[in-house]
């Protein structure tokens, strides 16, 4: 049995490009929702393991500074540098698992919770298909609880899609309810002219983390990581077919972290 703090997030991903031509998609997905206080207690077996090969696995080196087998030190430094370490006492990491050793995570979310499990900050850890990563820290200016009514804005500093320039900004909205086991995340992208170009969302339900549910999800959505990569390239081909202009990838900025 896994510690009760761990969950699985089962939901839907939605993307809608608004300009210059509409393109949208919506598909089912699932994530691990790991309580970082309990990761040392994760069981290692043939179904799930930490830092070891299994059907499902979680590797610390896939996150943070990618330099060690304890990614919690990375987020602890970020919280301390931003005077959030005394507020955010519990961290839930929303991330895709490795399946048969393979993973690609377009974005992982570090939900930073207070002692009552209220959401106070979020680290959005973004990866692109070029092997690069950048993380955005979002929180209210007064560090109060983040609710669905809060819109947190951050400048876009990382190249993700080859069909959007590295300019403009994002607007994040988070709705996390630990009692109702609900997590909804909405991210809208605006260009430097304040035109909304993209609407994205992840909406899901948190369920029990156990081997039974992992196997059920695997059977329903086998090789979900490969499906994610396939969908990225399939949608890219659709955009090319619609004559959307391809943007050459700029050199990544030295800074790998930013905040709103």
N, C-alpha and C positions, 0 to 999 in steps of 0.2 A: 504493500500500500504506500502511496505517496502522501506526504503531509497535506492536511486539509487546506492549507493556505494556497496551494497550487491549484490552478484551474486550466480549462481549455476554453478558448474563445472561438465560437462557431458563428459565422456571419456571412455578409455580402460585401463585396468591393464594387463601388460604382465610380465610373469616370465619365465625364461629359465635356468635350471640347466645344467651345462656343464660337470660335472664330479662327481663321476666316471661313471655315466650313465646319458644320456640326459632325461630330463623331462621338459615339458613346458605347459603353459596354458595361455589363453587370454580371458578376459571377460569384459562385460560392467559394468560401475559403475558410481555413481554420488556423489558429495560432496557439502556441503555448502562452500561458499567463502565469509566469513563475514568480513566486515570492522570493526575493533575493536573500532574505534572512534564512530561508529554508533550503537553499540550493545544495548545501553540504549534506543534506539529508536525503537527496534524491536517490532513489534506488537504482542500482545498476543491474540490469537483466537483459534478456534478449529482445524485449519489447522497447524498453527505454533505458538510456544511460546518459551520464554526464561525462563529457570528455573521453568517451569510449564509443567504439562502433556498435551500433544496434539498429533495429528497424527504425526507431526514432532516437534521436540524440540531441543534446544541447552541448555546444562547445563554447567555453568562455572566450576563446581566442577569436570567435566570430564577431565579438563586440568590443566596444571601448577602444583602448589603444592597441588591441590585437597583439599584445606582447607577453601575456601571461595567462595562467589558468585560474584567475580570480578577477573577473570583470567588475566586481563590486567596488574595487579600489578606484576605478575610473570615475564612476558616478559620485562616489564619496568626495573626491577632490573637486568635482564640479559644484556640488552643493555647498561645500565649505567655502570655495572662492566667491560664491554668490550669496553668502550669509543665509543659506537655507538648511544647513545641516541640523539645526535644532528644531526646525519646523517639520521637515520631511524625515520621518522615522521609519517608514515602511516603503519599500519599492516593489512594484509589480512590473515585470518586464514582459511586454507583449511582443512576441517574435515567432517567426516560423521555425519549425524544427528541422534539423537535418533528417533526411529520409534515405536510408542505405548510404549514409555518409555524405550526401549532397545537399547543399542549401544555397538559395539565393533570396536575400531579404531586401526587397525594395525599400522598406522602412520598418524599423522597430521602434516601439514606444516605451519609454521608461516612465511609468506612472509613479510620481513621488507623492506619497500620502502622509498625512499627519497621524497622530496616535489614534484618532477616531476613524481612520480610513477615508478622510476627506481629501480630495485631490487638490494639491497646492502648487505643483509644478509638473511639467512634462519635458522630457528630453526626447526629441524626435531624431532618431539616428538613421540617416538616409544613405543608401548605397545606389550607385549607378552600374550599368552593365560594362563599364570600363574599368571596374575594380577600384573605384574611388569611393570615399565616404566623407560625410559632413554631418554634424549634429547641431540642432537648434534647441535652445532652452527657452521654454515659454512659461511665464507666470504673471500674475497680476502685479502691478507696480507696488501695491501695499502688501503683497504676498498673502492675500486672503484666499479663501477657497475658490477654486475655479469651478464655475457652473456653466450650464448651457447658454446663459445670457452673456457670458464674457467672450469677446472677440479679441484674440491675441494676434497681433501683427508682427511679422518679422521680415527683414529684407532677404531676398533670394540671393544666395552667394554660391550656389552649387549647381553645376550642370547636370541635369537629369535626363530630360527628353531632348533628342536631337532636332525636335521640331519647335522648340521654344528657346529664345535667347536667355542668357544668364543676366537677367535684369528684373526690375519690379519687386514684388513682395507677395507674401502669403498671408492669409487670414485663417487662423486656427480656431476651431470651436470643439470643446470636449464635454461630453456628458457621461460621467462615470457614477454608477450607483452600485455600491458593493452589496447592499441589502437585496436589491432587485436583480443583481447579477447582470447589469446592462452596461455596455460600453459603446458609445457612438462618437466617432471622430469625423469632423468635416474640415476639409482644407480647400480653400479657394485660392486660385492664382490670378494676380493682376499684373499687367505690364507697367512700364514706366509712365504710361499715359493714363493710368488708373482705369484701364479697361479690363473687365473680368474676362479671362480667356479659358479658364478651366475650373470645373467643379468636381471634387472628389470626396468620397466618403467611405468609411468602414463602419458598419453597423452590425453589432453582434450580441450574442448571449453567452454568458459564462456558465460552463457546466463542470461537473466533477472531473478531476484529473485522475484517471486510473487506466489500467491496461485495457480493460474492456472498451472504454470509450475511444481510446487511441486506435484500437483495431477496427472499431466500427467506422471511424473517420477515414482510416486508410482504405477500407473496402469501398466506402462511398466516393472518396476522392483520391484514388491511387496516384502516387508520384505528383503531389500537388506542387512541389517546387519546379518540376519540369513543365507543368502546366502554366505556372506563372511566367517562366521565361518564354515559353511558346506564345502566350498571349501578348507579351510585350512586343515580340517580333511580328506577330500576326497583325497587331494594331498598327505597327510601324508601316507594314506593307499597305494597309488600307489608307493610311495618310498619304503615302507616296502616290497611290492610285488616284487620290483626290487632288493631286498636284500641290500638296502642302510643302512649303519651302523647307529644305533640309538646312539645319544650322551646324556649321562646323564646330566641333568641340573645342572650347577654349582651354588653355592651360589651367589646371586647378590652382586656386589660391592657396597660399601657404597655410593660411588659417583654416583649421579643420573644425572650429567650433564658433558659434555665435549665439546671441540671445536677443529677445525682443526689447 
